[in-house]
Amino acid sequence: MNLGLVYMKFRAFLRRFRNEESGQDLAEYCLLTALLTLVAAGIFVYASGGVQAIWAGANTSLTAGETVTSTTTSSASASAPAGTPGP
């Protein structure tokens, strides 16, 4: 086979490959979907730390409130005379 013929066929192949765009849309949609997925995952990871902090703060407040309430109730019951209602 002549080297010039191989070169011409290779150039024709490259020209067809460069001009053909039938699969380009699908590739672009796949890349766009992958980018959106990565952005959504990043937002999820970032937001999960914030949500976790909110739940931890609420848990701390509820635990502290329950401790204060149970302490107040038990000390009020202990100091009230018998037969009188507590607070």
KOLPANU-300525 format. One line per 5 residues: number of its first residue (from 1); their letters; for each residue x, y, z of N, C-alpha, C. Coordinates in nm, 3 decimals, m for minus. Each point is the difference from the previous one (the first is absolute). Layout:
<torvos>
NUM) a) X Y Z X Y Z X Y Z ~ ...
</torvos>
This chain:
<torvos>
1) mnlgl) 0.085 m0.117 0.000 m0.085 0.117 0.000 0.090 0.124 0.000 ~ m0.039 0.096 m0.075 0.077 0.123 m0.014 m0.018 0.087 0.124 ~ 0.107 0.058 0.049 m0.005 0.086 0.119 m0.084 0.124 m0.024 ~ m0.001 0.052 m0.119 m0.082 0.116 m0.035 m0.148 m0.033 0.009 ~ m0.038 m0.122 m0.041 m0.139 m0.043 0.008 m0.045 m0.012 0.145
6) vymkf) 0.085 m0.053 0.086 m0.031 m0.012 0.142 m0.019 0.139 0.060 ~ 0.088 0.091 m0.036 m0.009 0.137 0.050 m0.130 0.065 m0.043 ~ m0.040 m0.018 m0.125 m0.125 0.059 m0.052 m0.121 m0.060 0.071 ~ 0.000 m0.132 0.020 m0.111 m0.064 0.069 m0.009 0.046 0.146 ~ 0.115 0.014 0.063 0.001 0.047 0.138 m0.054 0.142 0.010
11) raflr) 0.041 0.087 m0.093 m0.051 0.138 m0.002 m0.150 0.002 m0.025 ~ m0.049 m0.086 m0.089 m0.144 m0.007 m0.027 m0.075 m0.047 0.125 ~ 0.058 m0.096 0.071 m0.061 m0.048 0.124 m0.007 0.112 0.104 ~ 0.109 0.073 0.016 0.001 0.111 0.095 m0.100 0.108 m0.038 ~ m0.013 0.028 m0.128 m0.095 0.101 m0.046 m0.144 m0.045 0.030
16) rfrne) m0.031 m0.126 m0.027 m0.134 m0.052 0.030 m0.026 0.001 0.151 ~ 0.101 m0.038 0.075 m0.014 m0.005 0.146 m0.025 0.139 0.056 ~ 0.070 0.100 m0.052 m0.014 0.136 0.047 m0.135 0.060 m0.040 ~ m0.052 m0.033 m0.115 m0.125 0.060 m0.050 m0.124 m0.071 0.049 ~ 0.013 m0.124 0.042 m0.117 m0.075 0.044 m0.034 0.038 0.144
21) esgqd) m0.124 0.041 0.025 m0.041 0.045 0.132 m0.121 m0.078 0.051 ~ m0.023 m0.118 m0.048 m0.121 m0.072 0.038 m0.001 m0.040 0.147 ~ 0.112 m0.031 0.061 0.004 m0.039 0.140 0.039 0.113 0.093 ~ 0.023 0.117 m0.054 0.048 0.111 0.082 m0.105 0.045 0.101 ~ m0.126 0.005 m0.040 m0.105 0.044 0.092 m0.010 m0.092 0.121
26) laeyc) 0.005 m0.129 m0.024 m0.008 m0.097 0.109 0.117 0.017 0.096 ~ 0.119 0.019 m0.054 0.117 0.019 0.085 m0.013 0.128 0.083 ~ m0.050 0.106 m0.062 m0.016 0.125 0.073 m0.103 m0.015 0.112 ~ m0.110 m0.070 m0.027 m0.101 m0.021 0.104 0.056 m0.086 0.114 ~ 0.081 m0.099 m0.033 0.062 m0.083 0.104 0.094 0.083 0.087
31) lltal) 0.079 0.085 m0.063 0.091 0.085 0.078 m0.077 0.099 0.086 ~ m0.107 0.056 m0.053 m0.081 0.094 0.076 m0.067 m0.070 0.118 ~ m0.049 m0.121 m0.022 m0.062 m0.077 0.108 0.102 m0.033 0.109 ~ 0.120 m0.037 m0.042 0.106 m0.030 0.098 0.036 0.124 0.081 ~ 0.007 0.115 m0.066 0.031 0.124 0.070 m0.109 0.036 0.101
36) ltlva) m0.125 m0.011 m0.041 m0.111 0.028 0.090 m0.002 m0.095 0.119 ~ 0.033 m0.126 m0.024 0.005 m0.098 0.107 0.109 0.035 0.102 ~ 0.115 0.041 m0.049 0.109 0.039 0.090 m0.036 0.125 0.080 ~ m0.065 0.095 m0.064 m0.042 0.122 0.071 m0.103 m0.035 0.107 ~ m0.098 m0.085 m0.036 m0.103 m0.040 0.096 0.063 m0.076 0.117
41) agifv) 0.095 m0.086 m0.027 0.067 m0.074 0.108 0.077 0.096 0.090 ~ 0.064 0.099 m0.059 0.072 0.099 0.081 m0.094 0.080 0.089 ~ m0.114 0.040 m0.055 m0.100 0.074 0.078 m0.053 m0.088 0.113 ~ m0.025 m0.127 m0.031 m0.051 m0.092 0.101 0.099 m0.017 0.115 ~ 0.126 m0.017 m0.033 0.103 m0.018 0.104 0.013 0.128 0.082
46) yasgg) m0.002 0.115 m0.067 0.011 0.128 0.071 m0.121 0.023 0.091 ~ m0.119 m0.027 m0.053 m0.122 0.023 0.077 m0.016 m0.101 0.113 ~ 0.050 m0.120 m0.017 m0.018 m0.101 0.104 0.072 0.040 0.128 ~ 0.113 0.069 m0.011 0.068 0.048 0.119 m0.083 0.105 0.072 ~ m0.067 0.088 m0.076 m0.085 0.102 0.059 m0.122 m0.060 0.067
51) vqaiw) m0.061 m0.097 m0.065 m0.117 m0.065 0.057 0.039 m0.077 0.126 ~ 0.114 m0.063 m0.005 0.046 m0.073 0.118 0.025 0.096 0.116 ~ 0.052 0.118 m0.028 0.023 0.098 0.107 m0.132 0.049 0.058 ~ m0.101 0.018 m0.084 m0.132 0.043 0.048 m0.059 m0.105 0.093 ~ 0.005 m0.127 m0.043 m0.054 m0.108 0.083 0.078 m0.014 0.131
56) agant) 0.131 0.017 m0.006 0.080 m0.009 0.122 m0.036 0.114 0.096 ~ m0.020 0.120 m0.053 m0.040 0.113 0.084 m0.137 m0.021 0.061 ~ m0.093 m0.052 m0.078 m0.134 m0.027 0.053 0.006 m0.108 0.107 ~ 0.080 m0.102 m0.022 0.014 m0.107 0.098 0.059 0.053 0.130 ~ 0.101 0.086 m0.011 0.061 0.059 0.119 m0.101 0.084 0.077
61) sltag) m0.077 0.081 m0.073 m0.101 0.085 0.066 m0.106 m0.084 0.070 ~ m0.045 m0.104 m0.068 m0.103 m0.086 0.059 0.053 m0.074 0.122 ~ 0.121 m0.048 m0.009 0.059 m0.070 0.114 0.019 0.094 0.119 ~ 0.048 0.121 m0.027 0.018 0.098 0.108 m0.133 0.040 0.060 ~ m0.101 0.019 m0.083 m0.133 0.035 0.051 m0.061 m0.112 0.082
66) etvts) 0.020 m0.121 m0.043 m0.054 m0.115 0.074 0.071 m0.014 0.134 ~ 0.130 0.026 0.002 0.076 m0.009 0.125 m0.046 0.108 0.098 ~ m0.017 0.121 m0.049 m0.044 0.110 0.086 m0.141 m0.027 0.052 ~ m0.088 m0.047 m0.087 m0.139 m0.028 0.039 m0.006 m0.111 0.104 ~ 0.074 m0.108 m0.022 m0.004 m0.111 0.095 0.063 0.040 0.133
71) tttss) 0.103 0.083 m0.002 0.063 0.047 0.124 m0.094 0.092 0.076 ~ m0.065 0.091 m0.071 m0.093 0.093 0.063 m0.120 m0.073 0.057 ~ m0.053 m0.095 m0.072 m0.116 m0.076 0.044 0.034 m0.083 0.123 ~ 0.114 m0.066 0.000 0.036 m0.084 0.114 0.032 0.084 0.123 ~ 0.063 0.117 m0.017 0.031 0.083 0.117 m0.126 0.068 0.053
76) asasa) m0.095 0.034 m0.088 m0.124 0.063 0.045 m0.086 m0.102 0.073 ~ 0.000 m0.124 m0.045 m0.078 m0.104 0.066 0.057 m0.032 0.137 ~ 0.130 0.004 0.012 0.065 m0.032 0.127 m0.022 0.110 0.102 ~ m0.009 0.127 m0.043 m0.015 0.110 0.096 m0.146 0.034 0.032 ~ m0.095 m0.050 m0.076 m0.140 0.031 0.025 m0.051 m0.083 0.116
81) pagtp) m0.080 0.061 0.088 m0.059 m0.076 0.111 m0.100 m0.101 m0.055 ~ m0.024 m0.099 0.077 m0.092 m0.106 m0.041 m0.141 0.057 m0.015 ~ m0.068 m0.037 m0.108 m0.137 0.043 m0.022 m0.013 0.128 m0.082 ~ 0.112 0.068 m0.029 m0.007 0.120 m0.086 0.043 m0.035 m0.141 ~ m0.068 0.055 m0.097 0.038 m0.030 m0.138 0.132 0.067 m0.035
86) gp) 0.076 m0.064 m0.087 0.128 0.056 m0.046 m0.023 0.108 m0.107 ~ 0.103 0.059 m0.050 m0.013 0.109 m0.099 m0.061 m0.042 m0.129
</torvos>
